[in-house]
Amino acid sequence: MIKGIGASEGIAIGKVFKYNKPELDIIKTPVQDIEKEILLLGLSIEKSIEELSGIRDAMEEAGDSEAADIFDAHIEILDDPGLKGAAGEKIKSDNANAAYAFSEACDKFAAAFESMDNEYFRERAADLKDIKSRVIMHIEGIKPVSLSSIKEEVIIVSKDLLPSDTAQIDKKLVKGFVTDAGGYTCHTAIMARSFGIPAVVGTKSAYENVNDGDLMVLDGFSGDVIVDPPESVKAEYRAKIEEYKTRSSALEEYRNKKTITKDGRHLEISANIGSAEEAEIAIKSGAEGIGLFRTEFLYMNRNSLPSEQEQFEAYKDVLEVMGERPVVIRTLDIGGDKKLDYLRLDDEMNPFLGNRALRFCLKHKDIFTTQLRALLRAGVYGNLHIMFPMVATIDELRDAKRMIKEIEVHLKEEGTEISETYKVGMMVEIPSSAMLADVFAKEVDFFSIGSNDLIQYTFAADRMNQDVSYLYQPCNPSLLRLISLVIEAAHKEGKWAGLCGEMAADPKAVPLLLGLGLDEFSMNASSILKVREALSNLNYEDMKKSAHKALYTESQEQVIKLINDELGIH
């Protein structure tokens, strides 16, 4: 058995089709005519944009708006003068050939993504990899390899799959994807989920351990890949396929429903997004709002800070798409290990504990002011909630709120229309803010618990370090007590409390969060229907009692046993 990450739900049984693009051997060579080389670069980028536009249009015609959005992002990157400009400067300064210069520029931009601690942004480096490959093949005059030649039902096994690879497939013939590279938020996974095709990514060695024509079972739930299974195993998985079809059909009834428990408690299920385009996906997935818009994406993949107008347009787009639904926009969470090449930030010994997020913004008020101006202007187009990340002290919160009020006054003096109804909240990611939640609750309109970082800081365990991964314990009573403090403090002041980390979609944690009184669950769009169904089948008053018991246990194991016993799971 080969083990990977279950990235797109479903089970597939089929023949292996091994696919991998040839490695491009990019060597720096001196050029005689710099202007000619720059022209070649420009023409290759234009051809690539033309191809990508064709793929994008085909995706839209097929009704795959999520896939089309990916190629819109690729086109936007190639249209941005920053990437082309960086490559052009490399040609001039190093007397380098176009392929080498463009490769170096892409690698530099991709490195900025890969250095971030947020998996979503690290996986965005795949955009640059795809773009780099396409443009360089045009520069070198190499005909692209195509998956459109597949003529029978197969499971594609590859070292990696780029968005332009997956866009070529016939969805009726491709039953699944298996890749050595990637994580849950890589584009292979995103597109697989968009297509409704099972996928397992991050296997590390599947490509070298299978042959064309091998029979394979792919389990997109567990991440298991079985090659040449015996008949008994095939029969077992055929039965699971039928069960999954029945289950998927049953979930559809929850798509346009409100989230209400068996005993009538109304909750909100929102989506976490990283770009304006994802707002439409959230709506289609049944989201009742946006619980977290990560604005860092607007600052990446460029040579300079985004202007106020650029940010205004992005925020406006999301707010207009969501209409009256609440949109929680997190202010810039950058700094520490999230570096931007165009900002000269000092190296830090402990970047997770360093100059990041709100701390960074309060020290760089010019950057913060630009973002806050854009947010207030955009707020007139929807239900804006501004959220500050990484708040440690009440003084930090008050400084940020003071800046908003000052900017509001300046905008009004300019005659600029701004939102009069926006809300201001904060993420609770640090134990100090959780412990002092009763004080913070008097100063904000809402809380959103960032469970990923709150777990990391509560257990003093770097969530990127596999050696301490056992300390990722969302059901540990110490964490539950902190969450309980936050929710109780919010409710005492008549405010709402949400949670926007992975914990919001954790099937073990959801009953506990309900019982603790959480008002809003925010998650990846693909998890919304499952969580809505789970909450609809739970009784709030019963879970309230269970959660209270959980607070007085000694370990995560005891909490999970308690929940399993209370829900009749054995």
C-alpha positions as CSV (number, residue, x, y, z in Angstrom):
1,M,0.0,0.0,0.0
2,I,1.1,3.5,-0.8
3,K,0.2,6.3,1.6
4,G,-0.5,9.9,0.7
5,I,-2.9,12.8,1.6
6,G,-6.6,12.4,0.8
7,A,-7.1,15.6,-1.2
8,S,-10.4,15.1,-3.0
9,E,-13.1,12.7,-1.6
10,G,-14.1,9.6,-3.5
11,I,-12.9,6.2,-4.5
12,A,-11.6,5.1,-7.9
13,I,-10.7,1.7,-9.4
14,G,-8.9,1.8,-12.7
15,K,-5.8,1.4,-14.8
16,V,-2.7,3.5,-14.2
17,F,-1.7,6.1,-16.7
18,K,1.8,7.4,-15.8
19,Y,2.4,11.0,-16.8
20,N,5.2,13.4,-16.3
21,K,6.5,16.3,-18.3
22,P,10.1,16.2,-19.4
23,E,12.5,18.2,-17.2
24,L,13.5,21.5,-18.8
25,D,17.3,21.8,-18.8
26,I,17.7,25.5,-18.4
27,I,21.3,26.7,-18.8
28,K,22.5,30.3,-18.7
29,T,24.1,31.3,-22.0
30,P,25.4,34.7,-23.0
31,V,23.4,36.5,-25.7
32,Q,24.6,38.7,-28.5
33,D,21.4,40.7,-29.0
34,I,19.7,41.7,-25.8
35,E,16.8,43.5,-27.4
36,K,16.1,40.4,-29.5
37,E,16.1,38.3,-26.4
38,I,13.7,40.6,-24.6
39,L,11.4,40.5,-27.7
40,L,11.5,36.7,-27.6
41,L,10.5,36.8,-24.0
42,G,7.6,39.1,-24.7
43,L,6.3,37.1,-27.6
44,S,6.5,33.8,-25.6
45,I,4.5,35.5,-22.7
46,E,1.9,36.7,-25.2
47,K,1.5,33.2,-26.7
48,S,1.2,31.7,-23.2
49,I,-1.5,34.2,-22.3
50,E,-3.4,33.4,-25.5
51,E,-3.2,29.6,-24.7
52,L,-4.3,30.2,-21.1
53,S,-7.2,32.4,-22.2
54,G,-8.4,29.5,-24.5
55,I,-8.2,27.0,-21.6
56,R,-10.0,29.5,-19.3
57,D,-12.8,30.0,-21.8
58,A,-13.1,26.2,-22.2
59,M,-13.4,25.8,-18.5
60,E,-16.1,28.4,-18.3
61,E,-18.1,26.9,-21.1
62,A,-17.9,23.5,-19.3
63,G,-19.3,25.2,-16.2
64,D,-16.1,24.8,-14.2
65,S,-15.8,28.3,-12.8
66,E,-13.4,27.2,-10.1
67,A,-11.0,25.8,-12.6
68,A,-11.4,28.9,-14.8
69,D,-10.5,31.1,-11.9
70,I,-7.2,29.4,-11.6
71,F,-6.3,30.3,-15.2
72,D,-7.5,33.8,-14.7
73,A,-4.9,34.0,-11.9
74,H,-2.2,32.7,-14.3
75,I,-3.2,35.2,-16.9
76,E,-3.1,38.0,-14.3
77,I,0.4,37.0,-13.2
78,L,1.7,37.0,-16.8
79,D,-0.1,40.3,-17.4
80,D,1.6,41.9,-14.3
81,P,4.6,43.8,-15.5
82,G,6.5,42.8,-12.3
83,L,7.4,39.3,-13.5
84,K,8.2,40.2,-17.1
85,G,10.1,43.2,-15.8
86,A,12.2,41.1,-13.4
87,A,13.1,38.7,-16.2
88,G,13.9,41.6,-18.6
89,E,16.2,43.2,-16.1
90,K,18.0,39.8,-15.7
91,I,18.6,39.7,-19.4
92,K,20.1,43.2,-19.4
93,S,22.1,43.0,-16.2
94,D,23.5,39.4,-16.7
95,N,23.5,39.3,-20.5
96,A,21.4,36.2,-20.0
97,N,19.2,34.2,-22.4
98,A,15.4,34.6,-22.0
99,A,14.7,31.1,-20.7
100,Y,17.3,31.4,-17.9
101,A,16.2,34.9,-17.0
102,F,12.5,34.0,-16.9
103,S,13.3,30.9,-14.8
104,E,15.2,32.9,-12.3
105,A,12.4,35.5,-12.0
106,C,9.8,32.8,-11.5
107,D,11.9,31.0,-8.9
108,K,12.4,34.2,-6.9
109,F,8.6,34.9,-6.9
110,A,7.8,31.3,-6.0
111,A,10.3,31.3,-3.1
112,A,8.3,34.1,-1.5
113,F,5.3,31.8,-1.4
114,E,7.1,28.7,-0.3
115,S,8.7,30.5,2.7
116,M,5.3,31.2,4.2
117,D,4.0,29.2,7.1
118,N,0.5,29.1,5.6
119,E,0.0,26.0,3.5
120,Y,-2.4,27.8,1.2
121,F,0.2,30.3,0.1
122,R,3.0,27.8,-0.1
123,E,1.0,25.7,-2.6
124,R,0.5,28.9,-4.7
125,A,4.1,28.3,-5.8
126,A,2.6,25.8,-8.2
127,D,1.1,28.7,-10.2
128,L,4.6,29.9,-10.9
129,K,5.9,26.5,-11.8
130,D,3.1,26.0,-14.3
131,I,3.6,29.5,-15.8
132,K,7.4,29.0,-15.9
133,S,7.1,25.7,-17.8
134,R,4.7,27.0,-20.4
135,V,6.6,30.2,-21.2
136,I,10.0,28.5,-21.4
137,M,8.6,25.8,-23.7
138,H,7.5,28.6,-26.0
139,I,10.9,30.3,-25.7
140,E,12.7,27.0,-26.6
141,G,10.2,26.0,-29.3
142,I,9.2,22.8,-27.5
143,K,5.8,21.4,-28.2
144,P,3.8,20.9,-24.9
145,V,2.9,17.4,-23.8
146,S,-0.8,16.8,-23.6
147,L,-3.1,14.6,-21.5
148,S,-5.8,15.0,-24.2
149,S,-4.5,11.8,-25.8
150,I,-6.1,9.6,-23.1
151,K,-8.8,7.4,-24.8
152,E,-9.8,5.0,-22.0
153,E,-10.7,5.2,-18.3
154,V,-7.6,5.7,-16.2
155,I,-6.1,6.9,-12.9
156,I,-3.4,9.4,-13.7
157,V,-0.2,8.9,-11.6
158,S,2.4,11.7,-11.8
159,K,5.2,13.3,-9.9
160,D,3.2,16.5,-10.0
161,L,0.3,17.8,-12.0
162,L,0.0,21.5,-12.9
163,P,-3.3,23.3,-13.5
164,S,-2.8,23.4,-17.2
165,D,-2.2,19.6,-17.2
166,T,-5.5,18.8,-15.4
167,A,-7.4,21.3,-17.6
168,Q,-6.7,19.1,-20.6
169,I,-8.3,15.9,-19.3
170,D,-11.6,14.4,-20.3
171,K,-13.4,14.1,-17.0
172,K,-15.4,11.2,-18.2
173,L,-12.2,9.2,-18.7
174,V,-10.0,10.3,-15.8
175,K,-11.2,8.5,-12.7
176,G,-8.6,9.9,-10.3
177,F,-5.3,11.6,-9.6
178,V,-2.3,10.4,-7.7
179,T,0.8,12.7,-7.3
180,D,4.0,12.4,-5.4
181,A,4.0,16.2,-4.7
182,G,1.3,18.5,-3.3
183,G,-0.8,19.1,-0.2
184,Y,-4.5,19.6,0.5
185,T,-4.5,23.1,-1.0
186,C,-2.4,22.4,-4.1
187,H,-4.0,23.1,-7.4
188,T,-4.2,19.4,-8.3
189,A,-6.4,19.0,-5.2
190,I,-8.5,22.2,-5.9
191,M,-9.2,21.2,-9.4
192,A,-9.9,17.5,-8.5
193,R,-12.5,18.7,-6.0
194,S,-13.9,21.1,-8.6
195,F,-14.2,18.2,-11.1
196,G,-15.5,15.8,-8.5
197,I,-12.6,13.5,-9.1
198,P,-10.9,11.5,-6.2
199,A,-7.3,12.5,-5.6
200,V,-4.4,11.4,-3.4
201,V,-1.4,13.8,-3.3
202,G,1.9,13.9,-1.5
203,T,2.7,10.2,-1.8
204,K,6.4,11.0,-2.5
205,S,7.1,7.7,-4.3
206,A,3.9,6.5,-6.2
207,Y,5.3,7.4,-9.6
208,E,8.4,5.2,-9.4
209,N,6.5,2.3,-7.8
210,V,3.8,1.7,-10.4
211,N,3.7,0.8,-14.1
212,D,1.4,1.8,-16.9
213,G,-1.6,-0.5,-17.0
214,D,-1.4,-1.6,-13.3
215,L,-4.8,-1.9,-11.7
216,M,-5.1,0.6,-8.8
217,V,-7.5,1.5,-6.0
218,L,-7.4,5.1,-4.9
219,D,-9.1,6.2,-1.7
220,G,-9.5,9.9,-1.6
221,F,-10.8,9.8,2.0
222,S,-7.9,8.0,3.7
223,G,-5.1,8.8,1.2
224,D,-4.5,5.0,0.6
225,V,-3.4,3.8,-2.8
226,I,-3.4,0.0,-3.5
227,V,-1.7,-1.4,-6.6
228,D,-2.9,-4.7,-8.1
229,P,-5.4,-5.5,-5.2
230,P,-6.9,-9.0,-4.8
231,E,-10.5,-9.5,-5.8
232,S,-11.8,-9.3,-2.2
233,V,-10.3,-5.8,-1.8
234,K,-11.8,-4.7,-5.1
235,A,-15.2,-5.9,-4.0
236,E,-14.8,-4.0,-0.7
237,Y,-14.0,-0.8,-2.5
238,R,-16.8,-1.2,-5.1
239,A,-19.2,-1.3,-2.1
240,K,-17.7,1.8,-0.7
241,I,-18.1,3.6,-4.0
242,E,-21.9,2.9,-3.9
243,E,-22.0,4.1,-0.3
244,Y,-20.3,7.3,-1.2
245,K,-22.7,8.0,-4.1
246,T,-25.6,7.6,-1.8
247,R,-24.0,9.8,0.9
248,S,-23.2,12.6,-1.7
249,S,-26.7,12.7,-2.9
250,A,-28.0,13.0,0.7
251,L,-25.7,15.9,1.4
252,E,-27.1,18.0,-1.5
253,E,-30.3,18.7,0.6
254,Y,-28.1,20.8,2.9
255,R,-26.7,23.1,0.2
256,N,-29.3,25.8,0.4
257,K,-30.4,25.3,4.0
258,K,-29.7,27.3,7.1
259,T,-27.6,25.7,9.7
260,I,-30.0,24.8,12.6
261,T,-29.5,22.1,15.3
262,K,-32.2,19.6,16.1
263,D,-33.3,21.7,19.0
264,G,-33.5,24.9,17.0
265,R,-30.2,26.7,17.6
266,H,-29.2,28.7,14.6
267,L,-25.5,28.8,13.6
268,E,-23.5,30.2,10.7
269,I,-21.2,28.2,8.5
270,S,-18.8,30.5,6.6
271,A,-15.9,29.9,4.2
272,N,-12.2,30.7,4.5
273,I,-10.9,32.3,1.2
274,G,-7.6,33.5,-0.1
275,S,-8.7,35.5,-3.1
276,A,-11.7,37.4,-4.4
277,E,-12.4,34.7,-6.9
278,E,-13.0,32.1,-4.2
279,A,-16.1,34.1,-2.9
280,E,-18.2,32.7,-5.7
281,I,-17.0,29.2,-4.9
282,A,-18.1,29.8,-1.3
283,I,-21.6,30.8,-2.4
284,K,-22.0,27.7,-4.6
285,S,-20.8,25.6,-1.7
286,G,-23.5,26.8,0.6
287,A,-21.5,29.3,2.7
288,E,-23.5,31.8,4.8
289,G,-20.7,34.3,4.8
290,I,-16.9,34.7,4.6
291,G,-15.3,34.0,8.0
292,L,-11.8,34.7,6.9
293,F,-10.5,36.5,3.8
294,R,-6.7,36.3,3.9
295,T,-5.5,39.5,2.4
296,E,-1.8,38.4,2.2
297,F,-2.5,37.0,-1.3
298,L,-2.9,40.6,-2.6
299,Y,0.7,41.4,-1.5
300,M,2.3,38.3,-3.0
301,N,3.7,37.6,-6.4
302,R,4.7,41.2,-7.2
303,N,7.6,43.6,-6.9
304,S,5.8,46.3,-4.8
305,L,3.0,46.8,-2.4
306,P,-0.6,46.8,-3.8
307,S,-2.0,50.3,-4.2
308,E,-5.1,51.5,-2.3
309,Q,-7.2,51.2,-5.5
310,E,-6.0,47.7,-6.2
311,Q,-7.0,46.6,-2.7
312,F,-10.3,48.5,-2.9
313,E,-11.3,46.7,-6.1
314,A,-10.4,43.2,-4.5
315,Y,-12.4,43.9,-1.3
316,K,-15.3,45.4,-3.3
317,D,-15.5,42.3,-5.5
318,V,-15.8,40.0,-2.5
319,L,-18.4,42.2,-0.7
320,E,-20.5,42.5,-3.8
321,V,-20.5,38.8,-4.5
322,M,-21.5,38.1,-0.9
323,G,-24.3,40.7,-0.8
324,E,-25.8,41.0,2.7
325,R,-23.8,38.1,4.0
326,P,-21.0,39.0,6.5
327,V,-17.5,39.2,5.1
328,V,-14.7,39.1,7.6
329,I,-11.5,40.5,6.1
330,R,-8.4,40.0,8.0
331,T,-5.9,42.8,7.9
332,L,-2.4,42.0,6.6
333,D,-0.8,39.0,8.3
334,I,2.8,39.4,7.1
335,G,6.2,39.5,8.7
336,G,8.5,37.1,10.5
337,D,8.7,34.0,8.3
338,K,6.2,35.5,5.8
339,K,8.6,37.7,3.9
340,L,8.1,39.8,0.8
341,D,11.2,40.4,-1.3
342,Y,10.4,44.0,-1.8
343,L,10.2,44.6,2.0
344,R,13.5,44.5,3.8
345,L,12.6,42.7,7.0
346,D,15.2,41.6,9.5
347,D,15.8,37.9,10.1
348,E,14.4,36.7,13.4
349,M,15.4,33.8,15.7
350,N,11.8,32.9,16.4
351,P,9.7,34.3,13.6
352,F,6.4,32.8,14.9
353,L,6.9,34.9,18.0
354,G,8.3,37.9,16.1
355,N,7.3,41.0,14.2
356,R,4.3,39.8,12.3
357,A,0.6,40.6,11.6
358,L,-0.8,43.5,13.7
359,R,2.6,44.1,15.3
360,F,4.1,44.6,11.9
361,C,1.2,46.9,10.7
362,L,1.4,49.1,13.8
363,K,5.1,49.6,13.1
364,H,4.5,50.3,9.4
365,K,1.6,52.6,9.6
366,D,1.9,53.8,6.0
367,I,1.2,50.2,4.8
368,F,-1.6,49.7,7.3
369,T,-3.2,53.1,6.5
370,T,-3.4,52.1,2.8
371,Q,-5.2,48.9,3.6
372,L,-7.6,50.4,6.1
373,R,-8.5,53.2,3.6
374,A,-9.3,50.6,1.0
375,L,-11.4,48.6,3.4
376,L,-13.5,51.5,4.6
377,R,-14.1,52.6,1.0
378,A,-15.1,49.1,-0.1
379,G,-17.4,48.6,2.9
380,V,-20.2,50.6,1.3
381,Y,-20.6,47.6,-1.1
382,G,-21.5,44.9,1.5
383,N,-21.4,43.7,5.1
384,L,-17.8,44.5,6.1
385,H,-16.2,43.1,9.2
386,I,-12.6,44.2,9.7
387,M,-10.5,41.7,11.8
388,F,-7.1,42.2,13.4
389,P,-4.8,39.2,13.6
390,M,-2.2,38.3,16.3
391,V,-3.5,40.6,19.0
392,A,-1.6,40.1,22.2
393,T,-2.5,43.2,24.4
394,I,-5.3,45.6,24.8
395,D,-3.0,48.5,23.9
396,E,-2.4,46.9,20.4
397,L,-6.1,46.6,19.8
398,R,-6.8,50.2,20.9
399,D,-4.0,51.5,18.7
400,A,-5.5,49.7,15.7
401,K,-9.0,51.0,16.4
402,R,-7.6,54.5,16.9
403,M,-6.1,54.3,13.4
404,I,-9.4,53.3,11.9
405,K,-11.2,56.2,13.5
406,E,-8.5,58.7,12.3
407,I,-8.6,57.3,8.8
408,E,-12.4,57.5,8.8
409,V,-12.3,61.2,9.7
410,H,-9.7,61.9,6.9
411,L,-11.8,60.1,4.3
412,K,-14.9,62.0,5.3
413,E,-13.0,65.3,5.1
414,E,-11.9,64.3,1.5
415,G,-15.6,63.7,0.7
416,T,-15.1,60.0,0.2
417,E,-18.0,57.7,0.8
418,I,-17.3,55.1,3.4
419,S,-19.1,52.4,5.3
420,E,-21.1,53.6,8.3
421,T,-22.0,50.1,9.5
422,Y,-18.7,48.1,9.4
423,K,-17.8,46.0,12.4
424,V,-14.4,45.6,14.0
425,G,-13.2,42.3,15.5
426,M,-10.0,40.4,16.4
427,M,-8.6,37.0,16.1
428,V,-7.9,35.1,19.3
429,E,-4.7,33.2,18.5
430,I,-2.6,33.8,21.6
431,P,-3.3,32.5,25.1
432,S,-2.9,35.9,26.6
433,S,-5.8,37.3,24.6
434,A,-7.9,34.2,25.4
435,M,-7.3,34.7,29.1
436,L,-8.2,38.4,28.9
437,A,-11.1,37.9,26.6
438,D,-13.5,39.5,29.0
439,V,-11.6,42.8,28.6
440,F,-11.2,42.5,24.8
441,A,-14.9,41.7,24.4
442,K,-15.8,45.2,25.6
443,E,-13.8,46.7,22.8
444,V,-14.7,44.6,19.7
445,D,-17.8,43.6,17.8
446,F,-16.8,39.9,17.5
447,F,-14.1,37.3,18.1
448,S,-12.8,34.8,15.6
449,I,-10.6,32.1,17.2
450,G,-7.6,31.1,15.0
451,S,-7.4,27.6,16.3
452,N,-4.3,26.6,14.3
453,D,-2.1,29.2,16.0
454,L,-3.9,29.0,19.3
455,I,-3.0,25.3,19.4
456,Q,0.6,26.1,18.4
457,Y,1.0,28.7,21.1
458,T,-0.9,26.8,23.8
459,F,1.3,23.7,23.5
460,A,4.5,25.5,22.6
461,A,4.7,23.3,19.5
462,D,5.7,24.5,16.0
463,R,3.0,23.2,13.8
464,M,5.5,22.9,10.9
465,N,7.7,20.5,12.9
466,Q,6.7,16.9,12.4
467,D,8.6,15.8,15.5
468,V,6.0,17.6,17.7
469,S,3.0,17.0,15.5
470,Y,1.5,14.8,18.2
471,L,0.9,18.0,20.2
472,Y,-1.6,19.2,17.6
473,Q,-4.5,18.4,20.0
474,P,-7.7,20.3,19.1
475,C,-9.7,18.3,21.6
476,N,-7.3,18.8,24.6
477,P,-9.2,20.1,27.6
478,S,-6.6,22.9,28.1
479,L,-7.4,24.3,24.7
480,L,-11.2,23.8,25.2
481,R,-11.0,25.8,28.4
482,L,-9.4,28.7,26.5
483,I,-12.0,28.5,23.8
484,S,-14.8,28.4,26.4
485,L,-13.4,31.6,28.0
486,V,-13.5,33.4,24.7
487,I,-17.1,32.4,23.8
488,E,-18.4,33.1,27.3
489,A,-16.7,36.6,27.3
490,A,-18.2,37.4,23.9
491,H,-21.7,36.3,24.9
492,K,-21.6,38.2,28.2
493,E,-21.1,41.4,26.1
494,G,-23.8,40.5,23.5
495,K,-21.1,39.7,20.9
496,W,-20.6,36.7,18.7
497,A,-17.7,34.3,18.5
498,G,-16.5,32.2,15.6
499,L,-13.6,29.9,14.8
500,C,-11.7,29.9,11.5
501,G,-9.0,27.2,11.8
502,E,-9.0,23.5,10.8
503,M,-10.8,22.7,14.0
504,A,-14.0,24.1,12.6
505,A,-14.4,21.1,10.3
506,D,-12.9,18.5,12.6
507,P,-15.7,15.9,13.1
508,K,-14.6,15.2,16.7
509,A,-14.3,18.9,17.5
510,V,-17.6,20.1,15.9
511,P,-19.9,18.7,18.7
512,L,-17.6,20.2,21.4
513,L,-17.6,23.6,19.7
514,L,-21.4,23.5,19.4
515,G,-21.6,22.6,23.1
516,L,-19.3,25.4,24.1
517,G,-21.7,27.9,22.4
518,L,-19.7,28.8,19.2
519,D,-21.8,30.9,16.9
520,E,-19.9,30.7,13.6
521,F,-17.8,27.9,12.0
522,S,-15.5,29.0,9.2
523,M,-13.8,26.5,7.0
524,N,-12.7,25.4,3.5
525,A,-15.7,25.5,1.2
526,S,-15.5,21.7,0.5
527,S,-16.3,20.9,4.1
528,I,-19.4,23.1,4.5
529,L,-22.1,20.5,3.7
530,K,-20.6,17.8,5.9
531,V,-20.4,20.1,8.9
532,R,-23.9,21.5,8.3
533,E,-25.3,18.0,8.2
534,A,-23.4,17.1,11.4
535,L,-24.7,20.1,13.2
536,S,-28.3,19.6,12.0
537,N,-28.2,16.1,13.6
538,L,-26.9,17.3,17.0
539,N,-28.9,18.6,19.9
540,Y,-27.3,21.8,21.4
541,E,-28.5,21.2,24.9
542,D,-27.1,17.7,24.9
543,M,-23.7,18.9,23.5
544,K,-23.7,21.7,26.1
545,K,-23.6,19.1,28.8
546,S,-21.0,17.0,27.0
547,A,-18.7,20.0,26.4
548,H,-19.0,20.9,30.1
549,K,-17.8,17.4,31.1
550,A,-15.0,17.6,28.5
551,L,-13.6,20.7,30.2
552,Y,-12.9,18.7,33.4
553,T,-11.2,15.7,31.8
554,E,-7.4,15.2,31.8
555,S,-6.4,14.5,28.2
556,Q,-7.5,14.6,24.5
557,E,-8.0,10.9,24.6
558,Q,-10.5,11.2,27.4
559,V,-12.4,14.0,25.6
560,I,-12.6,11.9,22.4
561,K,-13.8,8.9,24.3
562,L,-16.4,11.0,26.0
563,I,-17.7,12.4,22.7
564,N,-17.8,9.0,21.1
565,D,-19.8,7.6,24.1
566,E,-22.2,10.6,24.1
567,L,-22.8,10.3,20.4
568,G,-22.9,6.5,20.4
569,I,-19.8,6.1,18.3
570,H,-17.8,2.9,19.2
